[in-house]
Amino acid sequence: MIFLSSLFFITSILYASVGFGGGSTYLALLLLWNIPYTVLPLIALSCNIAVVSGNSINYIRHGHFNPNLLVPYLLGSIPFAYIGGSLPIEKYIFEIILFIVLLLAGILLLINFQSYGNENKSYKTIPLYFSISIGCILGFVSGVVGIGGGIFLSPILFLLRAGKPRDIATSASLFILINSISGIIGQFQKNHVASELLDYWFLIVCVVLGGQIGNYLNLKILSSKILAVLTAILVLFVAMRMGFRIF
């Protein structure tokens, strides 16, 4: 498990550096390591919560929280993350959905990486109904798969030019945190494996440490563009490994 722990540590650094939790990649790694399927979402969501809790606190402390940017998406996502998390899903279907999620997320990150350092002063106000609708979709997918959904919300907000890069990263972190909590509650409705989660406590410790490092890199050291490219490469690599496993 040392190698798996190291991969979780590296993943959390890269994801946290752009405001994400890493849930989709944690899931893929756990599948590749043949961890029991029923406990996968619980591990990934717990790791998400551990990473983005630190992210959210640090971003808010540095004055990057914009509630008007985040709240409309949460209105749609919270109930649908719970609904998605409570639905039973076959392992093979789960793997296909996760592969698609990883592939799309990696492509979106690669397309939008330049936006992560673009302090454009002109931003758009997104209609409330549109924001809530996006939140519903992302929340449901997040709940079903066992991720936070910020890896999709962030590129969407950049495409819409909805806010400053650091404000978007903060919104993505909080979106992941709240959806992960809602999703994990839904997961507990269908799975009674909470005790098994304790067997993987060391993975949560690894991502807590990695998350703090990634957040520090974003705020203090490396360019957000570079970090976004590295994260996209990691996501696409894991997606390809998943694809070879499935097909």
Stockholm file with secondary structure:
# STOCKHOLM 1.0

chainA/1-247         MIFLSSLFFITSILYASVGFGGGSTYLALLLLWNIPYTVLPLIALSCNIAVVSGNSINYIRHGHFNPNLLVPYLLGSIPFAYIGGSLPIEKYIFEIILFIVLLLAGILLLINFQSYGNENKSYKTIPLYFSISIGCILGFVSGVVGIGGGIFLSPILFLLRAGKPRDIATSASLFILINSISGIIGQFQKNHVASELLDYWFLIVCVVLGGQIGNYLNLKILSSKILAVLTAILVLFVAMRMGFRIF
#=GR chainA/1-247 SS CHHHHHHHHHHHHHHHHTTCCCHHHHHHHHHHTTCCGGGHHHHHHHHHHHHHHHHHHHHHHTTCCCHHHHHHHHHHHHHHHHHHHHSCCCHHHHHHHHHHHHHHHHHHHHHHGGGGGCCCSCCCCCCHHHHHHHHHHHHHHHHHHTCCSHHHHHHHHHHTTCSCHHHHHHHHHHHHHHHHHHHHHHHHHHCCCHHHHGGGHHHHHHHHHHHHHHHHIIIIISCHHHHHHHHHHHHHHHHHHHHHHHC
#=GC SS_cons         CHHHHHHHHHHHHHHHHTTCCCHHHHHHHHHHTTCCGGGHHHHHHHHHHHHHHHHHHHHHHTTCCCHHHHHHHHHHHHHHHHHHHHSCCCHHHHHHHHHHHHHHHHHHHHHHGGGGGCCCSCCCCCCHHHHHHHHHHHHHHHHHHTCCSHHHHHHHHHHTTCSCHHHHHHHHHHHHHHHHHHHHHHHHHHCCCHHHHGGGHHHHHHHHHHHHHHHHIIIIISCHHHHHHHHHHHHHHHHHHHHHHHC
//
